[in-house]
Amino acid sequence: MARIATLRSRLVWTLALAALAACSEQPSPAPEAVAAGDTPPSGMTVFQGARIIVGDGTVIENAVFTVGADNRFGLVGTAAAVQLPSGAPVVDLSGLTVMPAIVDSHTHLSRDRAGLTADLKHRAYFGVSAAMSLGQDNGPDVYAMRREIIPGHALYRTAGRGFTAPEPGRSDVPYWITTAEEGRAGVREQAALGVDIIKVWVDDRLGQYPKLAPELYGAVIEEAHAAGLRTIAHEYYLADAKELVRRGIDAFAHGVREPIDDEFVAMLKERPSFVVVPNMPDRGVATDLGWLSPALPADELAQLQAAAVDRPQAQAFFGIQARNLDRLAREGVKIALGTDGNVPWGPHLEMADMVASGMTPAQVLVAATRNAAELMRLTDAGTIAPGKSASFIVLEANPLDDITNTRRIRDVYLRGERIDRSAY
């Protein structure tokens, strides 16, 4: 839609509202403000009365915000601080909570157009505005769809084909590299296809395969940086994680799967832009999945519920990574949300697991919105702020009180448009 036209009266933003506009890596476009009593711009809608979880750690109570004909946030602030035009359509959200739409920075999605379209539609139902698929993607549909905007669907980003040592019998989509030049050539090929990030696997799959050697993944990282691309690693062991950091990796797609130490924490703290996507393993506890009943066939839900039982071995494995995540969060390492598989409701499970690990709901919501958007370089997503794309979730309860309240979705808006969740 067309940008909001310049109006006869503009207000000076308060410092608080200006701060909301500074949440992205790049400045957001200046909003068009209007004085009380002015005729509202065509297409403007006013939302009032909700609590806004901004996505940067701040909260606005009894908030007012507008969405313009350009499907972006305009005015954002408290009811007392924001002057609104008369005559604009008003959506009353009193007693509800609004948060930015969720961003999932680690998935593995379908590779054909029909399957990938369905994946993105199902994610929208659960309040996800964007998902990035990491390293198992190939074929024309994958690269064609990475910049498409499909109404009512999440955005798609991809790492294309990742890089690993040969793993016969597991997956032949990533590049199986045995020389540095093979790695460099693969990076150049993926860069030419326009991928969003480069993925490497450094894992012996519990002794099944030789790990990708440091000189090989080092060459991949170096070539990616030369092409202006960041790199993200699947890692398992602490020693490999440290060497990946020394070689310049930009992010981890998983937490380390053994206890971390002081040296590792110090290495990450030396790099404030480094991102850890913890991708917590199954917690191994009995869980009520009844909240999924509106979205899943009864037989499928019954199968999932039957498997959601206490499993002590899984609990022990979860505990290792939970303690690691708790420490990294307390030490100020940047955390972003990712779910690894192709489960559209996965972000809601992951957020609960992150809180169970020791993070506060406020920290987790930042990880699931602003931080994940920054990792994916979505400069107009992740926060509710003037000029940002109006992708947000309306919740019936406050997730700052209980993180599972992110599941109590009343409405999802993607890029300014309310989606019809009954059609999903």
C-alpha positions in Angstrom: 0.0 0.0 0.0 1.0 3.6 -0.5 3.0 5.4 2.2 0.9 7.7 4.6 0.7 11.1 3.0 2.2 14.1 4.7 -0.4 15.9 6.9 -0.8 19.5 7.8 0.3 19.0 11.4 3.2 17.0 12.9 4.0 16.5 16.5 7.4 16.3 18.1 8.1 12.9 19.5 8.9 12.5 23.2 12.2 11.0 24.1 10.4 7.8 25.1 8.8 7.4 21.8 12.0 8.2 20.0 13.7 5.4 22.0 11.2 3.0 20.7 12.2 3.8 17.1 15.9 2.9 17.8 15.5 -0.9 18.3 16.7 -2.0 14.9 20.2 -2.2 13.4 19.2 0.6 11.0 17.0 3.6 11.7 13.3 3.1 11.1 11.4 5.6 8.8 10.0 8.5 10.7 6.3 8.1 11.4 3.7 10.6 10.2 2.1 12.1 13.4 -1.2 13.9 13.5 -2.8 16.3 15.9 -5.9 15.5 17.8 -9.0 16.5 15.7 -7.2 16.1 12.4 -8.8 13.9 9.8 -7.0 10.5 10.0 -4.9 9.4 7.1 -6.7 6.9 4.8 -6.1 3.4 6.0 -5.0 4.3 9.5 -6.3 2.1 12.4 -6.0 2.9 16.1 -5.4 0.1 18.6 -5.9 1.1 22.2 -6.0 -0.2 25.8 -3.5 -3.1 25.6 -0.3 -3.7 27.4 2.5 -3.6 24.8 5.6 -5.8 25.3 7.8 -3.8 23.0 10.4 -6.6 22.3 13.4 -4.7 23.6 12.7 -5.4 27.3 10.4 -2.5 27.9 6.6 -2.6 28.5 4.0 0.1 27.9 0.8 -0.2 30.0 -2.5 1.2 28.7 -0.9 1.7 25.3 -2.1 3.2 22.1 -0.6 2.4 18.7 -1.6 3.0 15.1 -1.1 1.0 11.9 -1.1 3.0 8.7 -2.0 2.2 5.1 1.7 1.2 4.6 1.1 -1.6 7.1 3.7 -0.1 9.5 3.5 1.1 13.1 2.9 4.8 13.3 2.3 6.3 16.8 3.3 4.1 19.7 3.0 5.1 23.4 0.8 5.5 26.4 -2.8 6.7 26.1 -1.8 9.8 28.0 1.2 10.6 25.8 -0.2 10.0 22.3 -2.6 12.4 20.6 -4.8 10.7 18.1 -6.9 11.9 15.2 -10.7 11.8 15.4 -12.6 9.5 13.1 -10.0 6.7 12.7 -11.3 3.2 13.2 -10.5 2.0 16.7 -9.8 -1.6 17.9 -10.3 -1.9 21.6 -7.7 -4.2 23.2 -8.4 -3.4 26.8 -7.2 -6.2 29.1 -5.1 -7.8 26.4 -1.4 -8.0 25.8 0.3 -7.2 22.5 3.8 -8.5 21.6 5.8 -8.5 18.4 5.3 -11.6 16.2 7.8 -14.3 17.0 10.9 -14.9 14.8 12.3 -18.4 14.6 16.0 -18.2 13.6 16.7 -22.0 13.3 14.3 -24.3 11.5 14.5 -27.0 8.8 11.6 -26.5 6.4 10.3 -28.2 3.2 12.2 -27.7 -0.1 9.3 -27.7 -2.6 6.9 -24.7 -3.1 3.8 -26.5 -1.9 5.4 -27.9 1.2 7.3 -24.7 2.1 4.1 -22.6 1.5 2.2 -24.8 4.0 5.1 -24.6 6.5 5.0 -20.8 6.4 1.2 -20.7 6.7 1.2 -23.0 9.7 3.8 -20.8 11.4 1.7 -17.7 10.9 -1.2 -19.5 12.8 1.1 -19.7 15.9 2.2 -16.1 15.7 5.5 -16.6 13.8 6.3 -13.8 11.3 9.6 -15.2 9.9 11.6 -18.4 10.0 15.1 -19.2 8.8 16.0 -22.7 7.6 19.6 -23.7 8.3 21.6 -25.7 5.8 19.4 -28.5 4.5 17.8 -26.5 1.6 18.4 -26.9 -2.1 16.4 -26.7 -5.3 14.8 -23.8 -7.3 11.8 -23.3 -5.0 14.1 -22.7 -2.0 16.0 -19.8 -3.5 13.0 -18.4 -5.4 10.9 -18.1 -2.2 13.5 -16.6 0.1 12.3 -13.1 -0.7 8.7 -13.6 -1.6 6.0 -12.0 0.6 2.9 -14.2 0.7 -0.1 -12.6 2.5 -0.9 -14.5 5.7 2.3 -16.4 5.7 5.6 -16.1 7.6 8.6 -14.8 5.8 11.3 -17.3 4.7 15.0 -17.0 5.0 17.6 -19.7 4.3 21.2 -20.8 4.6 20.8 -22.9 1.5 23.3 -25.8 1.5 25.5 -26.0 4.6 28.9 -27.6 5.0 30.0 -30.7 6.8 32.4 -33.6 6.5 31.1 -36.6 4.5 28.2 -38.3 6.3 27.1 -41.2 4.1 23.6 -42.4 4.9 22.5 -39.2 6.8 22.0 -36.3 4.5 23.5 -35.5 1.1 22.0 -31.9 0.8 25.0 -30.1 2.5 28.3 -29.9 0.8 30.5 -32.8 1.9 33.9 -31.1 1.8 37.3 -32.6 2.2 39.5 -29.7 1.1 39.5 -26.0 1.9 39.0 -25.1 -1.8 35.8 -27.2 -1.9 34.5 -25.2 1.0 35.4 -21.9 -0.5 33.8 -22.8 -3.8 30.6 -23.9 -2.1 30.5 -20.6 -0.2 30.9 -18.6 -3.5 28.1 -20.7 -5.0 25.7 -20.1 -2.1 26.6 -16.4 -2.0 25.7 -16.1 -5.7 22.3 -17.6 -4.9 21.7 -15.0 -2.3 21.5 -17.0 0.9 21.2 -15.2 4.3 23.9 -17.0 6.3 26.3 -19.8 5.9 25.9 -23.0 8.1 28.6 -25.4 9.2 28.3 -28.7 11.1 31.1 -29.7 13.5 29.9 -32.9 15.0 30.9 -36.6 14.9 27.3 -37.7 15.5 28.3 -39.6 18.7 31.3 -41.2 17.0 29.6 -42.1 13.7 31.6 -39.8 11.4 34.8 -37.8 11.3 34.2 -34.2 12.3 34.8 -31.3 9.9 38.4 -30.2 10.5 39.2 -26.7 11.7 41.2 -25.8 8.6 38.2 -26.7 6.5 35.5 -24.8 8.5 38.0 -22.0 9.0 38.2 -21.6 5.2 34.4 -21.6 4.9 34.1 -18.9 7.6 36.9 -16.8 6.0 35.3 -17.1 2.5 31.8 -16.3 3.9 33.1 -13.1 5.6 34.8 -12.1 2.4 31.4 -12.3 0.7 29.7 -10.3 3.4 28.0 -13.3 4.9 27.9 -14.3 8.5 28.3 -17.9 9.7 26.5 -20.1 12.1 27.6 -23.5 13.5 26.0 -26.7 14.7 28.4 -27.8 17.4 28.3 -30.4 20.1 31.5 -30.5 22.1 33.0 -27.6 24.1 36.5 -27.9 22.5 35.0 -27.6 19.1 32.9 -24.6 20.2 36.0 -22.8 21.4 37.9 -23.4 18.2 34.9 -22.3 16.1 35.0 -19.0 18.0 38.7 -18.7 17.5 38.1 -19.2 13.8 35.6 -16.4 13.6 32.1 -18.1 13.7 29.4 -15.5 14.3 26.7 -17.6 16.0 25.9 -21.0 17.4 22.7 -22.8 16.2 22.7 -25.0 19.3 24.0 -24.8 22.9 27.1 -26.8 23.7 26.0 -30.3 24.8 28.5 -30.6 27.7 29.3 -28.3 30.7 30.8 -25.0 29.6 33.7 -23.3 31.5 35.0 -19.8 32.4 37.2 -19.6 29.3 34.3 -20.3 27.0 32.1 -17.7 28.7 34.9 -15.1 28.5 35.4 -15.8 24.8 31.8 -15.1 24.0 31.7 -12.0 26.2 34.6 -10.6 24.3 32.3 -10.5 21.2 29.1 -8.6 22.1 27.6 -9.3 18.7 27.9 -13.1 19.1 24.6 -14.9 19.2 23.7 -18.3 20.8 20.6 -20.0 19.7 20.2 -22.6 22.4 17.7 -24.9 20.7 17.0 -26.8 23.9 16.5 -30.5 23.8 13.3 -32.2 24.9 12.8 -31.5 28.6 11.7 -35.1 29.2 8.8 -34.2 31.4 5.1 -35.0 31.3 3.3 -32.1 29.5 -0.3 -31.3 28.9 -0.6 -30.5 25.2 -4.3 -29.7 25.3 -3.6 -26.2 24.1 -2.9 -27.6 20.7 -6.4 -29.1 20.3 -7.8 -26.2 18.1 -4.9 -26.7 15.7 -4.4 -30.5 15.4 -6.6 -33.5 14.5 -7.6 -35.4 17.5 -5.6 -38.5 16.6 -2.4 -36.6 15.9 -2.7 -34.8 19.2 -3.4 -38.1 21.0 -0.1 -39.5 19.7 1.8 -36.5 20.8 0.2 -36.5 24.2 1.0 -40.2 24.7 4.7 -39.5 24.1 4.8 -36.5 26.5 5.9 -38.5 29.6 8.7 -38.3 32.1 12.0 -39.6 30.8 14.9 -39.3 33.3 17.6 -39.7 30.7 16.2 -36.8 28.7 15.9 -34.7 31.8 19.6 -35.2 32.6 20.6 -34.2 29.1 18.3 -31.2 29.2 19.8 -30.2 32.6 23.3 -29.9 31.1 22.2 -27.4 28.5 19.8 -25.6 30.9 22.6 -24.8 33.3 24.8 -23.6 30.3 22.0 -21.4 29.0 21.3 -20.0 32.5 24.9 -19.0 32.9 25.2 -17.4 29.4 22.0 -15.4 29.9 23.2 -14.2 33.4 26.6 -13.2 31.8 24.9 -11.1 29.2 25.6 -13.2 26.1 23.1 -12.5 23.4 20.4 -15.3 23.1 18.0 -15.7 20.2 15.2 -18.2 19.7 15.4 -21.2 17.3 13.6 -24.5 17.2 15.6 -26.7 14.8 12.9 -28.9 13.3 9.7 -28.3 11.3 7.2 -28.0 14.2 5.2 -24.8 13.7 4.2 -24.5 17.4 7.8 -25.2 18.4 8.7 -21.6 19.5 6.1 -21.8 22.3 7.7 -25.0 23.6 11.1 -23.5 23.2 10.2 -20.4 25.2 8.9 -22.5 28.0 12.1 -24.6 28.0 14.2 -21.4 28.1 12.3 -20.2 31.2 12.7 -23.6 32.8 16.4 -23.2 32.2 16.5 -20.0 34.3 15.9 -17.2 31.9 13.1 -14.8 32.9 10.1 -14.5 30.7 11.2 -10.9 29.8 14.6 -12.2 28.6 13.0 -15.0 26.6 10.6 -12.6 24.8 13.5 -10.4 23.7 15.3 -13.5 22.5 12.2 -14.6 20.5 11.6 -11.2 18.9 14.3 -8.5 18.7 17.3 -10.7 19.0 16.1 -13.3 16.5 15.2 -10.6 14.1 18.6 -9.1 14.4 20.3 -12.4 13.8 18.2 -12.8 10.6 18.9 -9.1 9.7 15.2 -8.3 9.6 15.6 -4.6 10.3 11.9 -3.8 10.3 10.8 -6.7 12.6 11.2 -7.8 16.2 9.9 -4.8 18.0 6.7 -2.7 18.2 8.1 0.7 17.3 7.4 3.6 14.9 8.2 2.6 11.3 8.5 -1.1 11.9 6.4 -3.6 10.0 3.2 -4.2 11.9 3.5 -7.9 12.7 2.2 -8.6 16.2 0.3 -11.0 18.3 -2.7 -10.2 20.5 -2.7 -12.4 23.6 -5.4 -13.1 26.2 -3.0 -13.1 29.1 0.4 -11.7 30.0 3.4 -13.9 29.1 5.6 -11.9 31.6 3.5 -13.5 34.3 3.6 -17.0 32.7 5.5 -17.7 29.5 3.0 -20.2 28.4 0.6 -17.3 27.9 2.2 -16.8 24.5 0.0 -19.8 23.5 -3.2 -17.9 24.4 -3.4 -16.2 21.0 -6.5 -14.2 20.2 -5.3 -12.6 16.9 -2.2 -12.6 14.7 -1.4 -9.6 12.5 1.3 -10.0 9.8 2.5 -6.9 8.0 -0.5 -5.0 9.1 -3.1 -7.5 8.1 -5.1 -9.6 10.6 -4.9 -13.2 9.4 -8.0 -15.5 9.5 -6.7 -18.2 11.8 -9.9 -20.3 11.2 -8.5 -21.0 7.7 -5.3 -22.5 8.9 
